[in-house]
Amino acid sequence: MARTILDSHATLAVNIPMGVRREEYLDHVTFQANLRPLFTETFGPLLGLKEEWQAQGATPGELDLSAFRYRAPKWGHLPVNTGWLGGEEAILEETAAHIIGRDQYGRTVKLIKSSATLPLPLDHPVRTMDDWLRIKHHYAYSEARFGARWQEMADAWRAEGRVVCVSIPGAFDEPRQLMGEEALCVAYYEQPELIQDMLDTIGETAFRVLDIVSARTLVDQLDVHEDFAGKSGPLIGPRLIERFVKPYYRRIWDMLSSRGARVFSIDTDGNANAVIDILLDAGINLMWPMEPAAGMDMVETRRRYGSRLAFIGGIDKHVLRRSKAEIVAELEYKLPPMIRTGGCLLGLDHRIPNGTPLEHYRFYIQTVWEIMEAAQ
């Protein structure tokens, strides 16, 4: 198989032990039961951290995280495609510093080897309705969207206690992939019919795929990736979410939840406080990774929303590069209220940053468990 531009992700692979069965996880994050706290590593290391830890004497198990103790759920993501279908990646140029390639969307992208885990698009395929109409067929429904033996896989996963997950393209993120952030934000006002047609098309195919899936097997969790916020707030406000995002979310979520799905999770970095209310109205009941550096404080958010919103993450990744006393302070502030109220899969708010001493990560894991066990 030809090498692709994202093969560098293999160096970041982790092997996090997953032992919490679906029933306990689902009851925990929907506030039906709070038997014991849940704890995981949400993303793994940044590029270069494994090499740093290796130089500090890390064992192979510490490098892939399998040596550390977590209480993580057993997830299984069904091989069904609800988004872009087709297209091939290719490497166009490679130097010691970067890779320039063509991704599945046909974009020219650049990956900086020393620091990036995702390539940066240098161009985008859609500027106008005519551009969209030329590529719209990539979102058409077809039987090719169903991976081999997906139903068998779902039944087997449920029998072994895995959480059966499906996903849909982000209502902001997918148009952003096609247009770029700036062009998309302008298009909400200057080309609303373009954005509406994108979401109608994507939403119809996602609905048809997941209608078939949920009619044949029980789906537990719906995931959507948006990443639509930065430190200063979201790139899309409540009124635009009400107009464009909420109908897309609700049509799919109402169907899945009526057939037994219990969790609708959104993945967004940045400060999303201004849009939490409308996201709840749109069906979201779990948010992650709750990034403290951007102003997301899961203790305050829990006080405000109670059992309406569960979390994954929420622990400041940057504190691991500071003193042990600051690690303890962060954990003593965050963990007790989350342990007491439930509805939280505790973990760092993103990848473990470069410059995190191995000794500090070991101390972090040890301290988390000391606090969690003292709370039992």
N, C-alpha and C positions, 0 to 999 in steps of 0.2 A: 504494500500500500504506500502511496506517495506521502511524503512528509507534508504536514500542513503548518500554517503559521502559528497555530496554537499548541504545537507539540511541546513547547516549553512548559506547559502546565503539568506534564508528567513529573517534572522535578519537584513539584509542590504536593504530590500525592500524600495523603495521610490515611491512617487506618484506625479510625476512632471506634473503640468497642461500643456496640449498640445492643443493649439488653432489655430496655424497657418496652413492654408489649403495648400494642396499639390501644387496648382498652384503658390502660393506666394513663398513657399519654393523652388520649382524647378526653377522658374525664378530667384530667388535670388542667388542660388548657381551655376547657369550656367551663371550669369552675364547678364541676359536678362532684369532685372528690379531690382531696389534698393529702394523699397518703405519705409521700416522701418528696423532697425537692428533686427537680431534674437539673442536670448540669452537663454541658457539652462544650466543645470547641466549634465555633460557628463556621469558620472558613479555613483555618490552618495558617501556615506561615507565609510571610512575604518572601519574594525572591531574595536569596542571599542569607536568610536566617539559618537555614539548615547548615550551611557552610560555617557560619559563626558558631553554632552550637557544636558542630563536629570538632572544631578547634578547641572548644572548651570541655571536651571529653564526653560528649553525649553518646549514649548507647544507640544502636540501630532502632530500638523500640521507642526511644525518646525522639529520634529524628522523624519517625512517622506517627508519633503521638500514641502508639499502641501501648506504651509502657505506663501511660498516665491513667488515672482513675476518673471515669465520668459516669453519669447516669443518663445516657442518651437513648432516645426512642429508635426503634427499628423502622426506618423509612423505606418505601419502595415507590419509585416513580415509573408509572406505566409508559411503555414505548409507543405512545400515540402522539401524533404531531398536529397541533392546532394552529400553527403559525405558517411562516414562510416554508414553502416546499420546493426543492430543486436548487440548482446553482452549484457550482464547484469552486473550491478554494484553490489558489495557486500562489506559489512564491515567485515574485518577479525579480527581486534583488535581495541579496544578503551580504552584509558586511559583519565585521566583528562587533559593531555597535548596534545594528538594527536589522530588521527584516521589513521589506516592503512587499506587500502581497495584494491579491485580489480575493475578497471574501465571497461568501455565498450570495450576498445581495448585489454583487458586481462592483462594490466600492473598492477604491484603492485605499489600503490601510497601512499604517506604519507601527511596528512594535519595537520599542526600545528594550533591548535585551537585559540591560543591567537593572531595570527598575519596574518595568510594566508587566502586568499579567493579562492585560487586554490591549489589543491594537487600537490605535486612534484612526478613525476614518478621515481621509483627506478629501473625499468628495462623497456625494450622495446621489441616488438615482432619481429622486422626485423633486421637482420644483413646481410643476403645474399639473392640472388635471390630465392633460395629454400624457405626461410622463407616467402618472399613476396608472392610466388605462393600459399602457404598454407592459406593465409588470403585474397587473392585477391578477393575472392567471396563476401566479405563484401562491395565491391564497384561496384558490378554488378547492372545493371539496373533491376528494377522490379516495378510492380504497387504499391507495398507497400511503395514506396517513396512518394506517394501522400496522404496527409492528407484528412480526410473526409471533403467534401464540400468546398474544397479550392477555387474553381472557384466562388462559391456563395459568399464566404468571400471576395475575391478580388473585385467583382462587388459592394458589399455593402460598402467596404472601399472606393472605388473610389467615390461612390455617396455621402459619408459623408465627403469627402475631405482628406482622409488619403493618405500618400505616400505609394504606393505598392512596397515592397522591397522583393528581393530574395538574396540568398547568394550562394557562391561556396567555397569549401575548399581552404585554402591557398596553393599556389604552393610550398612555403617553409614550411609553418606551418604544413601541413598534413603529408608530409614525416618526418618532425621533430617529430611529435607525434609518428610515427611508429619506428623511429630509434634513436632519441635523437640528439641534436645539433651537438656534435662532430662527431659522426658517419656519419651524413648526410653531413657535410662539407667535410669530407674525401671522401665520396662516389661520390661526384660530379666529382672527379678526378680519383678515382680508380674503381668505378662501375657506370659509366654514363649510361650504358644500364639499370641498375636497376632503377635509378631515372627517366629515360625517360619512362620506362614501367609503373611506378607508375602514372606519370602525364598523359600519354596517356589513361590509364584506368580510372582514376578519371575524366579527362576532357571529355571523351566520354560519361560517364554516366551523368555528370553535363549538358553537351550539350543536350542530349536527353530529360532530365527532363525539362530543361528550354525552349527547343524548343516547347514542348507540352504546357507548361504554357503560353509562350508569343504568341502562335498561338490562344489561347482561351481568353486571357485577356491582358490588357495593364500593363506591368511592368514599373515602374518608375525608380527604383534604384537597382543596383547590388552591393553587399557588399562582400569584401574579408578580412579575418583576417589573418595577417601575423606575426606581432610582431617579425620582423627579424633584429632589430637593437638595439644596446646598446649605452652607452654614447660615445664610441670611434668610432662608425660608424656601418654600416650594416654588417651582417654576410654573405651576398651574394652580390657579386659585379656586375657591369654593364654587363660584358661579360657572366656571368652565367645567369643573368636575360634574356639577349638577347637569349641565347640558350635554356633555360628550361622554363622560366616563361612567357615570351612574347607570344610565340605561344599558350600556354594554355589560357592566358587571352584573346588574340585577337579573337580566334575562337568563344568564348562565347560572348564577348562584341560586336563584329561586328554583330552577329546575333541579340542580344537584341536591340542594338541601331538602327538597321535598322527597328525595329518594334516599335520604339517610346521611348525606355528607354533613360534617359537623364543624369543619374549620375552613375559613377562607383567609389565607395569609397574604400579606403584601410585603415585599422586600423593597425598602427604600432607605438609602443613606440620607444624611442631612436632617434639617429641622422641618419636620412635617406637622408641627403643632397646629398651624393655622387651618389645616384641612382634615384633622382627625374626625371632627363631627360629621362632615359630609361623607367621609370614607365609611364611617359606621353606618350611616344611612344607606350607603351603597352595598352593604353586606359584609364588609371587612370585620373580622373579629380577632385577628392576630397580626401584630406588626413586628418587623425586625429590620435591622439589628439594633435600633434605639441608640443612636450615636451620641454619647455625651459631649464630645468636642463640638458638636453642632447645636448643642442646647437641648438635647433630648434627655430628660431625667425620668426614668421609669418609676421612681418612687412618687414624684409629683404627679405623673400621668396616671398612676394607679389611684391616687387620692381623688383625682378629678373624674375618672371614668369607671372606677370600681371594676366589677366583673364584666363590663361590656367589652373590654379589650385585653387580650393576652399578649405576652411578649416573648421574643427570643433575643438573647444577647443582653445588652444594657450595661455591661461592665466596661469601664474605660480601658481600652487597650494601651493607651499611652502611659498609664500609671505603672505598668510593668517595667518601664525604663527608668523609673524614679526610685525612691527609697522603699525599703520594706515597710517602714512605718506608713508611707502613703498607700501602699498596697492594702495594708490592714485597714486603714481609714476608709478607703473606697469600699471594701468588702463589708465592713461593719455598718456602713450607711445603707448599702444596697440590699444585702442578702436577708437580714432579718424580716423586713416588711414583705419581701417577695416570698420568702419561705412561709410566713404566717398567712398570707392571702392566697397563695397558689397562683395558677394561671401564668406561669413563667418558666421557660426553659433557660436557665441561667447560662451565661457565657460571655465572652468578649464581644465587643460591638463590631469587630471586623477582623481582618487577618492580624496575626501576631506580628508586631512591627520589628523591623531591623533594629539592632541595638538592644534588644531585650536579652539580658544575661540569662543563661540557662538556669543559674542558681535562683534568679528571681521567678522564673516560670515554675520551677519546682516548688518554691515557697508559696507561690500563688495557689497552686493546686492543693498543697497541704493545708493552707489557711482556709480555702473554700470548704474543704471537708471537715475541718475542725468546727467551723461555724455551723455547717449543715447538721453535723452529728450532735452538736450541743443543743440544737433546736428540736431534736426528736423527743 
